[in-house]
Structures are given as C-alpha cells and as structure tokens.
C-alpha cells in the first residue's frame, strides 16, 4: 500500500514539473499589465544596497518598452526576462 502511494506521489510530481516550467517561461509577457507589475515590484525596492541592480532592471524595462512600441515582441520578452533576472538576484 505504501509503495503504491509513494509511486502515485512521484508520478504526480513528475507530471507537474513541466507545468511549473511553462508558467515560469510565460511569466515574461510583453504586455502593459506585466510591465506595470514589474515596475511596481521595482518601485517597492527601497534598500539602498540594491540600487545598482534596480538601475539595471530599470534600464532593461526601458528597452522592453521601446521594443514593445516598435512591435518587436521577442526583443521585448528578452528585456523583460533580463529585468526579472536582475531583480531576482537581489
């Protein structure tokens, strides 16, 4: 009985991993709502020690906005991902 339960848990966890990976990939959407959320997250960062990383994220967001205006969505996503990475390294 225990082996069956453990096997079911392992199988469920293995099938859930691609879903989590897909959610992470989709988090860098190039749309107004995602940009507003990212900017709110950057504005919430008040620690002076993180100033350089916040500036890097801000620059990437500016480039993402410019790319979105130019209708270059793949480039916009790339800049959004870079901004998220620089913020997550904080």
FISETOR-971538 format. One record per residue (C-alpha): residue number from 1; residue in one letter; z negated, x negated, y negated. Coordinates in steps of 0.1 Angstrom, whole numbers. Each point is the difference from the previous one (the first is absolute). Layout:
residues N
+-----+----+-------+-------+-------+
|   i | aa |    zz |    xx |    yy |
+-----+----+-------+-------+-------+
| NUM |  A |     Z |     X |     Y |
...
+-----+----+-------+-------+-------+
This chain:
residues 90
+-----+----+-------+-------+-------+
|   i | aa |    zz |    xx |    yy |
+-----+----+-------+-------+-------+
|   1 |  X |     0 |     0 |     0 |
|   2 |  X |    -9 |   -28 |   -24 |
|   3 |  X |    32 |   -19 |     7 |
|   4 |  X |    20 |    31 |    -8 |
|   5 |  X |   -18 |     5 |   -33 |
|   6 |  X |     5 |   -36 |   -10 |
|   7 |  X |    36 |     1 |    10 |
|   8 |  X |     5 |    31 |   -21 |
|   9 |  X |   -17 |   -16 |   -30 |
|  10 |  X |    22 |   -32 |     3 |
|  11 |  X |    31 |    21 |     3 |
|  12 |  X |    -9 |    21 |   -30 |
|  13 |  X |    -8 |   -31 |   -21 |
|  14 |  X |    33 |   -17 |    10 |
|  15 |  X |    20 |    31 |   -10 |
|  16 |  X |   -17 |     2 |   -33 |
|  17 |  X |     7 |   -35 |   -12 |
|  18 |  X |    36 |     6 |    -9 |
|  19 |  X |   -10 |    29 |   -21 |
|  20 |  X |   -25 |   -21 |   -19 |
|  21 |  X |    26 |   -27 |    -5 |
|  22 |  X |    25 |    26 |   -12 |
|  23 |  X |   -25 |    14 |   -25 |
|  24 |  X |    -6 |   -35 |   -14 |
|  25 |  X |    37 |    -6 |    -4 |
|  26 |  X |     5 |    33 |   -17 |
|  27 |  X |   -28 |    -6 |   -25 |
|  28 |  X |    23 |   -20 |   -23 |
|  29 |  X |    20 |    30 |   -12 |
|  30 |  X |    20 |    -5 |   -32 |
|  31 |  X |    -8 |    32 |   -18 |
|  32 |  X |   -19 |    10 |   -31 |
|  33 |  X |   -31 |    13 |    20 |
|  34 |  X |    -4 |   -33 |    19 |
|  35 |  X |     4 |   -20 |   -32 |
|  36 |  X |   -26 |    20 |   -18 |
|  37 |  X |   -24 |    -5 |    29 |
|  38 |  X |     6 |   -37 |     1 |
|  39 |  X |    -6 |    -2 |   -38 |
|  40 |  X |   -32 |    20 |     3 |
|  41 |  X |   -12 |   -25 |    27 |
|  42 |  X |     9 |   -29 |   -22 |
|  43 |  X |   -18 |    16 |   -30 |
|  44 |  X |   -31 |     5 |    21 |
|  45 |  X |    -2 |   -38 |     6 |
|  46 |  X |   -26 |   -12 |   -26 |
|  47 |  X |   -11 |   -32 |    15 |
|  48 |  X |     9 |   -29 |   -23 |
|  49 |  X |     3 |   -23 |    30 |
|  50 |  X |    30 |    20 |    12 |
|  51 |  X |    19 |    -2 |   -33 |
|  52 |  X |    28 |   -23 |    13 |
|  53 |  X |     7 |    21 |    31 |
|  54 |  X |    -1 |    32 |   -21 |
|  55 |  X |    26 |   -16 |   -24 |
|  56 |  X |    22 |    -9 |    30 |
|  57 |  X |    -2 |    36 |    13 |
|  58 |  X |     8 |    13 |   -35 |
|  59 |  X |    31 |   -22 |    -3 |
|  60 |  X |    12 |    12 |    34 |
|  61 |  X |    -6 |    36 |   -11 |
|  62 |  X |    21 |    -6 |   -31 |
|  63 |  X |    28 |   -14 |    21 |
|  64 |  X |    -3 |    30 |    23 |
|  65 |  X |     3 |    24 |   -29 |
|  66 |  X |    31 |   -18 |   -13 |
|  67 |  X |    15 |     1 |    35 |
|  68 |  X |    -7 |    37 |     3 |
|  69 |  X |    16 |     7 |   -33 |
|  70 |  X |    31 |   -20 |    11 |
|  71 |  X |     0 |    21 |    32 |
|  72 |  X |    -6 |   -31 |    22 |
|  73 |  X |   -24 |    15 |    24 |
|  74 |  X |    -2 |   -28 |    26 |
|  75 |  X |    -8 |   -25 |   -28 |
|  76 |  X |   -26 |    25 |   -14 |
|  77 |  X |   -17 |     3 |    34 |
|  78 |  X |    -1 |   -38 |     3 |
|  79 |  X |   -18 |    -4 |   -34 |
|  80 |  X |   -24 |    29 |     9 |
|  81 |  X |    -8 |   -18 |    33 |
|  82 |  X |    -6 |   -33 |   -18 |
|  83 |  X |   -23 |    18 |   -25 |
|  84 |  X |   -20 |    16 |    29 |
|  85 |  X |    -3 |   -34 |    17 |
|  86 |  X |   -12 |   -17 |   -31 |
|  87 |  X |   -26 |    28 |    -5 |
|  88 |  X |   -11 |    -1 |    37 |
|  89 |  X |    -6 |   -37 |    -2 |
|  90 |  X |   -28 |     7 |   -25 |
+-----+----+-------+-------+-------+
